[in-house]
Amino acid sequence: FAISNLGMFGIDNFDAIINPPHGAILAVGAGVKKPVVGADGELAVATVMSTTLSVDHRVIDGALGANLLNAIKNNLENPIGMLA
């Protein structure tokens, strides 16, 4: 598994290529301020970060990759949960 972070160079979204011997790579983009609809239905500005996971389906099932992305999303959006 590898992580490619081009966000530190201001790249907000990209697809990373898996390099052997890795079975997957996570592409992490920069945080960008974007308009979002808040929980109360009001328009707000939030910092949004893009992550893209590329997996070699010979090694990792795509559903497991989706589970990993969901876990990463949940931990980033609710970091206090990592302390429990």
C-alpha positions as CSV (number, residue, x, y, z in Angstrom):
1,F,0.0,0.0,0.0
2,A,1.2,3.5,-0.8
3,I,0.1,7.1,-0.4
4,S,0.7,9.8,-2.9
5,N,0.2,13.3,-1.6
6,L,0.2,16.0,-4.3
7,G,-2.0,18.2,-2.2
8,M,1.1,19.9,-0.7
9,F,1.8,21.2,-4.3
10,G,-1.7,22.6,-4.6
11,I,-3.1,19.7,-6.7
12,D,-6.7,19.2,-5.6
13,N,-7.6,16.0,-7.5
14,F,-5.6,13.3,-9.3
15,D,-5.4,9.6,-10.0
16,A,-2.3,7.8,-8.8
17,I,-0.8,4.8,-10.6
18,I,-0.1,1.6,-8.6
19,N,3.6,0.8,-8.6
20,P,4.7,-2.9,-8.0
21,P,4.9,-4.4,-5.5
22,H,2.0,-2.4,-4.0
23,G,-1.6,-3.6,-4.3
24,A,-3.2,-0.2,-3.8
25,I,-2.4,3.5,-3.7
26,L,-4.3,6.4,-2.1
27,A,-4.1,9.8,-3.9
28,V,-4.6,12.7,-1.5
29,G,-5.4,16.2,-2.9
30,A,-5.2,19.6,-1.4
31,G,-8.0,21.0,0.8
32,V,-10.1,23.5,-1.2
33,K,-12.7,25.8,0.1
34,K,-16.1,25.0,-1.6
35,P,-19.7,25.9,-1.0
36,V,-21.7,23.1,0.7
37,V,-25.1,22.6,2.1
38,G,-24.9,22.3,5.9
39,A,-26.9,20.0,8.1
40,D,-29.4,22.8,8.7
41,G,-29.9,23.2,4.9
42,E,-28.1,26.5,4.8
43,L,-25.3,27.3,2.4
44,A,-21.8,27.3,4.0
45,V,-18.2,27.3,3.0
46,A,-16.2,24.2,3.9
47,T,-12.7,22.9,3.2
48,V,-13.1,19.8,1.0
49,M,-10.3,17.3,0.3
50,S,-10.3,14.7,-2.5
51,T,-9.0,11.2,-2.0
52,T,-8.9,8.6,-4.7
53,L,-8.0,4.9,-4.1
54,S,-6.6,2.8,-7.0
55,V,-6.6,-1.0,-6.3
56,D,-5.2,-3.9,-8.2
57,H,-8.2,-6.2,-8.3
58,R,-5.9,-9.2,-8.6
59,V,-4.9,-8.4,-5.0
60,I,-7.7,-6.5,-3.4
61,D,-11.5,-6.7,-4.0
62,G,-13.0,-3.3,-5.0
63,A,-15.6,-3.6,-2.2
64,L,-12.8,-3.8,0.4
65,G,-11.3,-0.7,-1.2
66,A,-14.6,1.1,-0.9
67,N,-14.8,0.1,2.8
68,L,-11.3,1.5,3.4
69,L,-12.3,4.9,1.7
70,N,-15.4,5.0,3.8
71,A,-13.4,4.4,7.0
72,I,-10.9,7.1,6.0
73,K,-13.8,9.5,5.3
74,N,-15.4,8.8,8.7
75,N,-12.1,9.3,10.6
76,L,-11.4,12.6,8.8
77,E,-14.9,13.9,9.4
78,N,-15.1,12.7,13.0
79,P,-11.5,12.5,14.4
80,I,-12.7,12.2,18.0
81,G,-14.0,8.8,17.1
82,M,-10.4,7.6,16.7
83,L,-9.8,8.1,20.4
84,A,-12.5,5.7,21.5
